[in-house]
């Protein structure tokens, strides 16, 4: 497992296909206590991998 070096912003999460039903994006949910389902987590990790700079 590799450490991710940045966080995704709420606008980035909202713009990611497949995360439309992510609990944290629902109005009224608190960011610090919202669970993330496994399929959403995989999409988030994929998004971070796409954003990483491949150069060393």
C-alpha positions in Angstrom: 0.0 0.0 0.0 1.3 3.4 -0.9 0.6 6.6 1.1 -1.4 9.2 -0.7 0.1 12.7 -0.5 -2.9 14.9 -0.9 -6.6 15.0 0.0 -9.5 15.3 -2.5 -11.6 18.4 -2.1 -15.4 18.2 -1.9 -15.7 19.7 -5.4 -13.4 17.0 -6.7 -15.4 14.3 -4.9 -18.6 15.8 -6.4 -17.1 15.8 -9.9 -15.9 12.1 -9.7 -18.3 9.7 -11.6 -19.6 7.0 -9.3 -19.5 9.0 -6.1 -22.9 10.6 -6.5 -24.4 8.6 -3.6 -21.4 9.0 -1.3 -22.7 9.8 2.1 -20.3 12.7 2.7 -21.8 14.5 -0.3 -25.3 14.5 1.1 -26.5 17.7 2.6 -26.2 17.9 6.4 -23.5 15.2 6.9 -20.5 16.0 9.0 -17.2 15.2 7.2 -15.3 13.8 10.1 -17.8 11.0 11.0 -19.2 9.8 7.6 -18.4 6.1 6.7 -17.2 5.3 3.2 -18.3 2.1 1.4 -15.7 -0.1 -0.2 -16.7 0.6 -3.8 -16.6 4.3 -3.1 -13.1 4.0 -1.5 -11.8 2.2 -4.6 -13.0 5.0 -6.8 -11.4 7.6 -4.5 -8.1 5.7 -4.6 -8.3 5.4 -8.4 -8.9 9.2 -8.6 -5.8 9.9 -6.5 -3.7 7.5 -8.6 -4.8 9.4 -11.8 -3.8 12.7 -10.2 -0.3 11.5 -9.1 2.7 12.7 -11.0 4.4 9.5 -12.4 7.9 11.1 -12.4 10.2 10.3 -9.4 
